[in-house]
Amino acid sequence: MRLTLAGPTLKRCSNLFQTNLWQGSKLIAETDNDKHWQSYLYELDSYRPLALVHGNAQQDNIKLYWYQNDHLGTPIALTGSLGDTLYECQYNAYGQIINETYHQDDTQACPDNPLRFQGQYYDEETGLHYNLNRYYDPFTGRYITQDPLGIQGGLNSYQYANGDPINWIDPLGLIKVENNGFGGGVGKGTNGNKVGNLEPGNPASTSISRDGDRLVLNQGQLPTCGPNSCAMVMDTAGLKYDLGKLVTDAKVTTNGARMNDLATAMRNQGLSDAKFTAKISIEDLALATSKGNPVIVAMKLDRGGHAVVVDGITVRNGQQVVAIRDPALGRQYFTPLNEFKEKFMGQAIITNSPK
């Protein structure tokens, strides 16, 4: 039985207790009390599995297996270190396995593979797929509970990927997204490795790279730059956060989230003084960040509205710059103040109001 909403951490299988390790919303390892463990590696900024590493704490022989995925990023085979196919399976359109075969060569057998559609984990006891925010039933092709986002996630709140599992995925159990990658929208996600027009590496930008020890999250392909920015601010404040709940409380849709809803989502998780302001000056923005308190701001970029975290306004290379943490590709950089002003929409979420 799953014990937490943030991600299953403990379950009982027959006489074994299994412990799962999560990195945010992504399963990265599991182990049991019989000393067996396996770890999962994924493609960059994605829920597409790349490799499975299996071992036993009482032995030194660690085995590596490579995932072979279909166009949706769903595992259809595992190959061993010699390239032999050790596991293969077939699915119906809604992710139910209709045939699977395990093979063994002279050097290694194949462990169980619990990964299904991107972001889904097979629960052996129930036959359901754990999909972070709810459980998915591959036999019916529907979730067993309503979408936490309500009708904002689609008119049919039990549907998977708006009834089109051939072309779309839903790694969080909330919103359908294109299957060309994934990660955490006041607006849309990134487009592959294309950078926004504030970031270093964009020919139209004069931003410079920045190093820092504050948390930087990557939104990947989901329209969740807002919740990811909230999580970064909460982490800086020393507060624990639940990214899935931030997404739900902020009422994220395929077009992103509203700034005032983002402020509400942070207050719901303990950042009681988070306050949305529809118009803040550059001077007040500098004042609000002058004591180390980050501010979430809304920017109008080439791809639409976008939320970033501003850590302060300072001077680099003789010019005024804005220190930014950007969930698009998970980058931090300094943007010249004049360039920032051109894109700044004036909306902000502050945690200490300017005096």
VEXDREN-2710 file (C-alpha; in Angstrom, 1 decimal):
% VEXDREN-2710
k/r/px/py/pz
1/MET/0.0/0.0/0.0
2/ARG/1.3/3.4/-0.9
3/LEU/2.0/5.6/2.1
4/THR/2.6/9.1/0.8
5/LEU/1.1/11.5/-1.7
6/ALA/4.4/13.0/-2.7
7/GLY/5.6/9.6/-4.0
8/PRO/5.4/6.0/-2.8
9/THR/8.2/5.5/-0.4
10/LEU/7.3/2.2/1.2
11/LYS/5.2/-0.8/0.2
12/ARG/4.9/-4.4/1.3
13/CYS/5.3/-7.2/-1.3
14/SER/4.6/-10.7/0.2
15/ASN/7.1/-10.9/3.1
16/LEU/9.4/-8.2/1.7
17/PHE/9.2/-4.4/2.4
18/GLN/10.2/-2.3/-0.5
19/THR/11.6/1.2/-0.2
20/ASN/11.4/3.6/-3.1
21/LEU/13.6/6.7/-3.6
22/TRP/12.3/9.7/-5.4
23/GLN/14.0/12.7/-6.9
24/GLY/11.1/15.2/-7.0
25/SER/8.4/13.4/-9.0
26/LYS/10.7/10.9/-10.6
27/LEU/11.4/7.4/-9.3
28/ILE/15.2/6.9/-9.2
29/ALA/15.8/3.8/-7.1
30/GLU/14.1/1.0/-5.1
31/THR/15.4/-1.6/-2.6
32/ASP/14.0/-4.4/-0.4
33/ASN/14.9/-5.9/2.9
34/ASP/16.5/-8.8/1.1
35/LYS/19.3/-6.5/0.0
36/HIS/18.3/-6.3/-3.6
37/TRP/18.2/-2.8/-5.3
38/GLN/17.8/-1.2/-8.7
39/SER/18.2/2.3/-9.9
40/TYR/16.7/4.1/-12.9
41/LEU/18.4/6.6/-15.3
42/TYR/16.4/8.8/-17.6
43/GLU/17.0/10.9/-20.7
44/LEU/17.8/14.5/-20.0
45/ASP/14.7/16.6/-18.9
46/SER/12.5/13.6/-19.6
47/TYR/10.6/10.7/-18.1
48/ARG/11.9/8.4/-20.9
49/PRO/13.9/5.7/-19.1
50/LEU/17.4/5.2/-20.4
51/ALA/19.0/2.5/-18.2
52/LEU/18.3/0.2/-15.3
53/VAL/21.1/-0.7/-12.8
54/HIS/20.5/-3.8/-10.6
55/GLY/22.6/-5.1/-7.7
56/ASN/22.7/-6.8/-4.4
57/ALA/24.2/-5.2/-1.3
58/GLN/25.8/-8.5/-0.4
59/GLN/27.5/-9.0/-3.8
60/ASP/29.8/-6.9/-6.0
61/ASN/28.3/-7.8/-9.4
62/ILE/26.3/-4.8/-10.5
63/LYS/24.4/-5.3/-13.8
64/LEU/23.5/-2.7/-16.3
65/TYR/20.5/-2.9/-18.7
66/TRP/19.5/-0.5/-21.5
67/TYR/15.9/0.5/-22.1
68/GLN/14.5/0.4/-25.7
69/ASN/11.4/2.6/-25.9
70/ASP/8.6/3.2/-28.4
71/HIS/7.6/6.6/-29.8
72/LEU/5.9/7.6/-26.5
73/GLY/9.0/6.8/-24.4
74/THR/7.3/3.6/-23.1
75/PRO/9.7/0.7/-22.5
76/ILE/9.3/-2.2/-24.9
77/ALA/12.5/-4.0/-24.3
78/LEU/15.6/-4.2/-22.1
79/THR/19.0/-5.2/-23.5
80/GLY/22.0/-6.5/-21.6
81/SER/25.6/-5.4/-21.6
82/LEU/26.3/-7.6/-24.6
83/GLY/23.4/-6.2/-26.6
84/ASP/21.2/-9.3/-26.2
85/THR/17.4/-8.7/-25.7
86/LEU/16.6/-9.9/-22.1
87/TYR/13.1/-8.6/-21.9
88/GLU/10.5/-7.6/-24.4
89/CYS/6.8/-6.7/-24.2
90/GLN/3.8/-5.5/-26.2
91/TYR/1.1/-3.1/-25.0
92/ASN/-2.4/-2.2/-26.2
93/ALA/-3.2/1.4/-27.0
94/TYR/-3.9/2.2/-23.3
95/GLY/-0.7/0.9/-21.8
96/GLN/-1.9/-2.6/-20.7
97/ILE/0.8/-5.3/-21.3
98/ILE/-0.7/-8.0/-23.5
99/ASN/2.5/-10.0/-23.9
100/GLU/5.9/-10.1/-22.2
101/THR/8.9/-12.4/-22.4
102/TYR/12.0/-12.7/-20.2
103/HIS/15.2/-14.1/-21.6
104/GLN/18.5/-15.0/-20.1
105/ASP/22.0/-15.2/-21.6
106/ASP/25.1/-16.8/-20.1
107/THR/26.1/-13.7/-18.1
108/GLN/22.9/-12.2/-16.8
109/ALA/19.2/-12.6/-16.2
110/CYS/16.8/-9.7/-16.4
111/PRO/15.2/-8.1/-13.4
112/ASP/11.5/-7.0/-13.3
113/ASN/10.7/-3.8/-15.1
114/PRO/7.9/-1.8/-13.3
115/LEU/8.0/1.3/-15.6
116/ARG/5.1/1.9/-18.0
117/PHE/3.9/5.0/-19.7
118/GLN/6.2/8.0/-18.9
119/GLY/5.8/8.8/-15.2
120/GLN/3.9/5.6/-14.4
121/TYR/5.0/2.8/-12.1
122/TYR/3.4/-0.7/-12.1
123/ASP/1.8/-1.7/-8.7
124/GLU/1.9/-5.4/-8.6
125/GLU/-0.7/-5.8/-5.8
126/THR/-3.4/-3.9/-7.6
127/GLY/-2.5/-4.0/-11.3
128/LEU/-2.8/-0.2/-11.4
129/HIS/-0.1/2.3/-12.5
130/TYR/1.0/4.8/-10.0
131/ASN/1.0/8.2/-11.8
132/LEU/2.1/10.6/-9.0
133/ASN/-1.1/12.4/-8.5
134/ARG/-3.5/9.5/-9.0
135/TYR/-3.7/5.8/-10.1
136/TYR/-4.2/4.8/-13.7
137/ASP/-6.1/1.6/-14.7
138/PRO/-4.6/0.2/-17.9
139/PHE/-7.5/-2.3/-18.3
140/THR/-10.1/0.5/-18.7
141/GLY/-7.7/3.2/-20.0
142/ARG/-8.9/5.6/-17.3
143/TYR/-7.8/7.0/-14.0
144/ILE/-9.7/5.6/-10.9
145/THR/-10.1/9.1/-9.4
146/GLN/-10.9/12.5/-10.9
147/ASP/-8.2/14.9/-12.1
148/PRO/-7.1/17.1/-9.1
149/LEU/-7.2/20.1/-11.5
150/GLY/-10.9/19.5/-12.2
151/ILE/-12.2/20.6/-15.6
152/GLN/-9.0/22.6/-16.2
153/GLY/-7.3/19.3/-16.9
154/GLY/-10.0/18.5/-19.5
155/LEU/-13.8/18.0/-19.7
156/ASN/-13.5/14.3/-18.9
157/SER/-11.6/14.2/-15.6
158/TYR/-11.0/10.5/-15.7
159/GLN/-9.5/10.4/-19.2
160/TYR/-5.8/9.7/-19.8
161/ALA/-4.2/12.3/-22.1
162/ASN/-7.6/13.6/-23.3
163/GLY/-8.4/10.1/-24.7
164/ASP/-5.4/10.1/-27.1
165/PRO/-2.7/7.9/-25.7
166/ILE/-1.1/7.4/-29.1
167/ASN/0.1/11.0/-29.4
168/TRP/0.2/12.4/-25.9
169/ILE/1.5/11.6/-22.4
170/ASP/0.7/12.6/-18.9
171/PRO/3.7/12.1/-16.6
172/LEU/2.2/13.8/-13.6
173/GLY/-1.4/12.5/-13.9
174/LEU/-2.6/16.0/-14.4
175/ILE/-2.3/17.4/-17.9
176/LYS/-1.6/16.0/-21.3
177/VAL/1.8/17.1/-22.9
178/GLU/3.6/16.4/-26.1
179/ASN/5.8/13.3/-25.9
180/ASN/9.0/15.1/-27.0
181/GLY/10.4/15.5/-23.5
182/PHE/9.4/16.6/-20.0
183/GLY/10.3/18.4/-16.9
184/GLY/8.2/21.4/-14.5
185/GLY/4.3/27.8/-17.3
186/VAL/3.1/31.4/-16.2
187/GLY/3.2/29.8/-19.7
188/LYS/4.4/27.1/-22.0
189/GLY/7.4/24.8/-21.6
190/THR/10.7/25.0/-23.5
191/ASN/11.1/23.7/-27.0
192/GLY/13.8/21.1/-26.9
193/ASN/17.1/22.9/-26.2
194/LYS/15.9/26.2/-27.5
195/VAL/16.6/29.0/-25.1
196/GLY/14.4/31.9/-24.3
197/ASN/15.4/35.4/-25.4
198/LEU/16.7/36.4/-22.0
199/GLU/19.2/33.5/-21.6
200/PRO/22.9/33.1/-22.3
201/GLY/23.5/31.4/-25.7
202/ASN/20.7/33.3/-27.4
203/PRO/22.2/35.5/-30.1
204/ALA/19.6/38.2/-29.2
205/SER/20.6/38.2/-25.6
206/THR/23.6/39.7/-23.8
207/SER/23.0/37.8/-20.6
208/ILE/25.9/36.2/-18.8
209/SER/26.1/32.9/-17.0
210/ARG/25.8/32.9/-13.2
211/ASP/26.9/30.5/-10.5
212/GLY/25.1/30.3/-7.2
213/ASP/24.1/27.8/-4.4
214/ARG/20.3/28.4/-4.5
215/LEU/18.1/25.7/-5.9
216/VAL/17.4/25.8/-9.6
217/LEU/14.6/23.6/-11.0
218/ASN/14.0/22.6/-14.6
219/GLN/10.4/22.7/-15.9
220/GLY/11.1/20.6/-19.0
221/GLN/8.1/20.4/-21.3
222/LEU/5.3/21.1/-18.9
223/PRO/3.6/24.5/-18.5
224/THR/4.7/24.7/-14.9
225/CYS/7.4/27.4/-14.8
226/GLY/5.1/29.1/-12.1
227/PRO/5.0/26.2/-9.7
228/ASN/8.7/25.5/-10.2
229/SER/9.5/29.1/-9.5
230/CYS/7.4/28.8/-6.3
231/ALA/9.3/25.7/-5.2
232/MET/12.6/27.6/-5.7
233/VAL/11.4/30.5/-3.6
234/MET/10.1/28.2/-0.8
235/ASP/13.4/26.2/-0.8
236/THR/15.3/29.5/-0.4
237/ALA/13.0/30.4/2.5
238/GLY/13.9/27.0/4.2
239/LEU/10.4/25.6/3.7
240/LYS/9.6/22.1/2.4
241/TYR/7.4/22.0/-0.7
242/ASP/5.3/19.6/-2.6
243/LEU/5.6/20.4/-6.3
244/GLY/2.6/18.3/-7.2
245/LYS/0.4/20.2/-4.8
246/LEU/1.8/23.5/-6.0
247/VAL/0.7/22.5/-9.5
248/THR/-2.8/21.6/-8.3
249/ASP/-3.3/24.6/-6.0
250/ALA/-2.1/27.0/-8.7
251/LYS/-4.8/25.6/-11.0
252/VAL/-2.3/25.0/-13.8
253/THR/-3.8/24.4/-17.3
254/THR/-2.1/23.7/-20.6
255/ASN/-1.6/27.5/-20.9
256/GLY/0.1/27.8/-17.5
257/ALA/-1.1/29.5/-14.3
258/ARG/-2.1/32.9/-13.0
259/MET/0.3/34.8/-10.8
260/ASN/-2.3/35.3/-8.0
261/ASP/-3.0/31.6/-8.0
262/LEU/0.7/30.9/-7.6
263/ALA/0.8/33.2/-4.5
264/THR/-2.2/31.2/-3.1
265/ALA/-0.4/27.9/-3.7
266/MET/2.7/29.1/-1.7
267/ARG/0.5/30.4/1.2
268/ASN/-1.2/27.0/1.3
269/GLN/2.2/25.4/1.9
270/GLY/3.3/27.7/4.7
271/LEU/4.8/30.8/3.0
272/SER/2.1/32.9/4.6
273/ASP/3.4/36.3/3.5
274/ALA/3.5/35.5/-0.3
275/LYS/1.7/38.4/-1.9
276/PHE/0.8/39.0/-5.5
277/THR/1.1/42.6/-6.9
278/ALA/-0.2/43.5/-10.3
279/LYS/2.3/46.4/-10.7
280/ILE/5.7/46.7/-9.2
281/SER/8.4/49.2/-10.2
282/ILE/12.0/48.2/-10.9
283/GLU/13.0/50.3/-7.8
284/ASP/10.6/48.3/-5.6
285/LEU/11.7/45.1/-7.1
286/ALA/15.3/46.0/-6.1
287/LEU/14.2/46.9/-2.6
288/ALA/12.1/43.7/-2.2
289/THR/15.2/41.5/-3.1
290/SER/17.8/43.7/-1.2
291/LYS/17.6/41.5/2.0
292/GLY/18.0/38.2/0.2
293/ASN/14.3/37.5/-0.4
294/PRO/13.7/36.2/-4.0
295/VAL/10.7/37.5/-6.0
296/ILE/8.8/35.7/-8.7
297/VAL/8.1/37.9/-11.7
298/ALA/6.1/37.5/-14.9
299/MET/8.0/38.0/-18.2
300/LYS/6.6/38.3/-21.8
301/LEU/9.0/36.2/-24.0
302/ASP/8.9/35.1/-27.6
303/ARG/7.1/31.9/-26.5
304/GLY/4.5/33.7/-24.3
305/GLY/4.2/34.5/-20.6
306/HIS/6.9/33.0/-18.4
307/ALA/7.7/33.1/-14.7
308/VAL/11.2/33.4/-13.3
309/VAL/12.8/34.0/-10.0
310/VAL/14.7/37.3/-9.4
311/ASP/17.3/37.1/-6.6
312/GLY/18.4/40.7/-6.9
313/ILE/19.6/43.6/-9.0
314/THR/23.3/44.2/-9.0
315/VAL/26.3/45.3/-11.1
316/ARG/28.4/43.0/-13.3
317/ASN/31.0/44.2/-15.9
318/GLY/30.2/47.8/-15.2
319/GLN/26.5/47.5/-15.9
320/GLN/23.3/46.9/-13.9
321/VAL/22.0/43.4/-14.2
322/VAL/19.2/41.3/-12.8
323/ALA/20.1/37.9/-11.2
324/ILE/17.6/35.3/-12.5
325/ARG/16.8/31.7/-11.8
326/ASP/14.9/30.4/-14.8
327/PRO/13.0/27.1/-14.8
328/ALA/13.3/26.9/-18.6
329/LEU/16.1/24.4/-19.0
330/GLY/17.0/25.0/-15.3
331/ARG/19.4/27.9/-15.8
332/GLN/20.6/30.9/-13.8
333/TYR/22.1/34.0/-15.3
334/PHE/22.5/37.8/-15.1
335/THR/20.4/39.7/-17.6
336/PRO/21.2/43.4/-18.3
337/LEU/18.6/45.6/-16.6
338/ASN/17.6/47.4/-19.9
339/GLU/17.0/44.0/-21.5
340/PHE/15.0/42.8/-18.5
341/LYS/12.8/46.0/-18.6
342/GLU/11.8/45.2/-22.2
343/LYS/10.3/41.8/-21.1
344/PHE/9.1/42.5/-17.6
345/MET/5.3/42.6/-17.3
346/GLY/5.3/44.4/-13.9
347/GLN/3.6/41.5/-12.1
348/ALA/5.3/39.9/-9.1
349/ILE/5.0/37.7/-6.1
350/ILE/6.9/39.1/-3.1
351/THR/7.4/37.6/0.3
352/ASN/8.2/40.9/2.0
353/SER/6.4/43.9/0.7
354/PRO/8.5/47.0/-0.3
355/LYS/8.4/49.6/2.4
END
